[in-house]
Amino acid sequence: MAKKINAEILTVMFIDIVSYTKTTTDLDRENFNKLHDVFDNLCLSTFAEHSGKVIKKIGDAFLVTFKSATTAVLCGKKLQEEFWTYNKGRKLKDPLKIRVAIHTGEVLHRNGDIYGDTVNTTSRIESITKPGDVVFSEPVYTAMNKNEFSYLHLGLKKFKGLKRPLRIFRVLTKKDEVLRRKKKIKKFWKKIKGVIFLLVLLLAIYFAYKYYSGLYF
């Protein structure tokens, strides 16, 4: 009798440290362990808070599954906020940055691990994810509650091993809020400079007019 295949629909997350090799090259054993302690503690507590199941840790990367697509994205958002706060509080020369990729689909369970196209696709999405970002696929978008957080559509992306392009989205995080504020301030000062320049120009025209009027009349 054939063994029953244990498969289910889950949301899969990959998270890893950005530029891990470069970050750890010059670390001694004590600081290497401290870096992993910070990474593990921030990640594991956030996974637990969002009911994420850690399948395994491979070097600097975690493979985690969630029953809910919405909860998975919220977890990714919270992870980025936790690391953003950690880096901001310490003003590190080389901040500890992560990237998070999320995809939903069928996975196969075997000996405590998970397999299948969903896992492979999540890994592919992670490869295009930028530092500080949480990126998720269209299946996640379809399944999630879209009122829980803000997001940006990144368009269709082609991935190795996939027959068709996959639509990708990015979560808007605190980093985006900070950049948006900076842009608003920059835009405000640009307007102020424009107004000052216009006033100076008008004054110059006025005094020039007064000066030349006095000469000829």
Stockholm file with secondary structure:
# STOCKHOLM 1.0

chainA/1-217         MAKKINAEILTVMFIDIVSYTKTTTDLDRENFNKLHDVFDNLCLSTFAEHSGKVIKKIGDAFLVTFKSATTAVLCGKKLQEEFWTYNKGRKLKDPLKIRVAIHTGEVLHRNGDIYGDTVNTTSRIESITKPGDVVFSEPVYTAMNKNEFSYLHLGLKKFKGLKRPLRIFRVLTKKDEVLRRKKKIKKFWKKIKGVIFLLVLLLAIYFAYKYYSGLYF
#=GR chainA/1-217 SS CCCCCCEEEEEEEEEEETTHHHHHTTCCHHHHHHHHHHHHHHHHHHHHHTTCEEEEEETTEEEEEESCHHHHHHHHHHHHHHHHHHHHHHTCSSCCCEEEEEEEEEEEEETTEEESHHHHHHHHHHHHCCTTCEEEEHHHHHHSCTTSSCEEEEEEECCTTCSSCEEEEEECCHHHHHHHHHHHHHHHHHHHHHHHHHHHHHHHHHHHHHHHHHHHC
#=GC SS_cons         CCCCCCEEEEEEEEEEETTHHHHHTTCCHHHHHHHHHHHHHHHHHHHHHTTCEEEEEETTEEEEEESCHHHHHHHHHHHHHHHHHHHHHHTCSSCCCEEEEEEEEEEEEETTEEESHHHHHHHHHHHHCCTTCEEEEHHHHHHSCTTSSCEEEEEEECCTTCSSCEEEEEECCHHHHHHHHHHHHHHHHHHHHHHHHHHHHHHHHHHHHHHHHHHHC
//
